[in-house]
Amino acid sequence: EMFYDQEYKYHSLQGLTQAIKEYIEYYNEERIKSRLKGLTPKEYRNQASINPVF
């Protein structure tokens, strides 16, 4: 998703690896989803582990 049609930006494997790590961090820790009640995926998982539904 973050790489599609942007291959020209990455001139080395190290640069691409760093960009992928940053994107994964953003995707899991900063991106707010309305489907997750306005929480980030990390916040939603943490909330679920504190209040498990049985």
C-alpha positions in Angstrom: 0.0 0.0 0.0 2.7 2.5 0.9 5.0 1.3 -1.8 2.6 1.1 -4.8 3.5 3.5 -7.5 6.2 5.1 -5.4 9.1 2.8 -6.2 11.2 5.7 -7.4 11.5 7.2 -3.9 13.6 4.3 -2.5 17.2 4.2 -3.7 18.4 1.5 -1.3 17.1 -1.5 0.5 17.9 0.3 3.8 15.7 3.3 2.8 12.8 1.0 1.8 13.2 -1.0 5.1 13.0 2.1 7.2 10.0 3.4 5.3 8.2 0.1 5.8 8.9 0.2 9.6 7.6 3.7 9.8 4.5 2.8 7.9 3.8 -0.2 10.1 4.2 2.0 13.2 1.8 4.6 11.8 -0.7 1.9 10.7 -0.9 0.3 14.1 -0.3 3.2 16.5 -1.5 6.4 15.0 -4.2 5.6 12.4 -7.7 6.2 13.9 -10.4 4.0 12.6 -14.1 4.8 13.0 -14.8 1.1 12.8 -12.8 0.7 16.0 -14.8 3.3 17.8 -12.3 6.1 17.0 -9.4 4.3 18.5 -6.1 3.2 16.9 -5.6 -0.5 16.4 -3.2 -0.6 19.3 -5.6 1.2 21.6 -8.4 -1.1 20.6 -6.3 -4.3 21.2 -5.2 -2.9 24.6 -8.8 -2.1 25.6 -9.9 -5.6 24.6 -7.2 -7.2 26.7 -8.2 -5.1 29.7 -12.0 -5.8 29.3 -12.3 -9.3 27.7 -15.7 -10.3 26.4 -16.8 -13.8 27.4 
